[in-house]
Amino acid sequence: MIRYTLVRGALLVAGLLVSSVIIFLTLRVFPGDVAQLIAGTQASPAEVEALRESLGLNRPLPAQYAEWIGGLFRGDLGTSLISGASVGEELAQKAQVTVPLGILSLLIAVLIAVPFGILAALQRGRRTGTALSVGAQALAAVPVVWAGMMLIVVFSVWLGWLPPQGFPRTGWSTPGKALESLLLPALTIGIVEGAMLMRFVRSATLQAAGQDFVRTAAAKGLTRTRALISHGIPAVGLSIVTVLGLQVAGIIVGSVVIEQLFTLPGIGRMLVTDVGTRDLIKVQSELLVLTGFVLVVGFVVDLVHRAIDPRQREA
């Protein structure tokens, strides 16, 4: 297990380094000049060039990359070219919105997918199972923006239960209001992601129902449902753990869009704003942090899967 962890850790670091190179070079291909944007349209070419030199934008790309990566190894994510603020401090502040939103969205997705996915498998061929399967197919195809707009209409405009947009200025010092403002965005992401996960849970449960150990338990006197719940569901749990790692990536992508729709001051909304202003240092650090989070989740899922699956340990 220690050797496996070290190997996976080395692959994680290599993945982060490759991602950093791709992110860095991709952002340099984008059109636009941050120095011209800061200086304004009335600035002369000489003034723009002087600003570009003061910001270090005219240096060779390898030197810019080395400085950025060197700062990351020291825990320094850089300084915004536009505001001059610390990127790390801004990310930590915005994460107070994005991280709870992601956790709440994942929790809602699991609470939807696991029970309804298992029920759809147990009721296969019946009206309930068919209705659940069709519903999951339909919800999985719904664009997350459209789902968010419909939830705003229902729960904010019609019922008036939840705020349609925004996040309290007091932040988590008023936890009730903060949580209330995240419910609709989390429901939006959780319902769509939960529908996708539910389809997988249903397929995994049906696959487990055809395994020899489930059939043997049924042959010993257990009903098909009890045999599946007692012996098949634990096997399904191994597959669910793997897919949850993939769901995290979907939730991160959904958060970028949803934070815009619900005007939440999170990392996703900050990223969109920084891309528009060509704040290269912030954008590349934000993208690398999000990429690193996805890679770390995959790393943890691999370790958990190996720890709880004896077949992998034997292999």
Buried (B, 14 or more C-beta within 10 A) or exposed (E): EEEBEEEBEEBBEEBBEEBBEEBBEEBEEEEEEBBBBBBEEEBEEEBBBBBBEEBEBEEEEEEBBEBBBEBBEEEBBBBBBBEEEBBBEBBEBBBBBBBBBBEBBBEBBBEBBBEBBBBBBBBBEEEEBEEBBEBBEEBBEBEBBEBBBEBBEEBBEEEEEBBBEEBBEEBEEEEEBBEBBBBBBBBBBBBBBBBBBBBBBBBBBBBBBEBEEBBEBBEEEBEBEEBBBEBBBEBBBBBBBBBBBBBBBBBBBBBBBBBBBBBBBBBBBBBBBBBEBBBBBBBBBBBBBBBBBBBBBBBBBBBBBBEEBEEEEEE
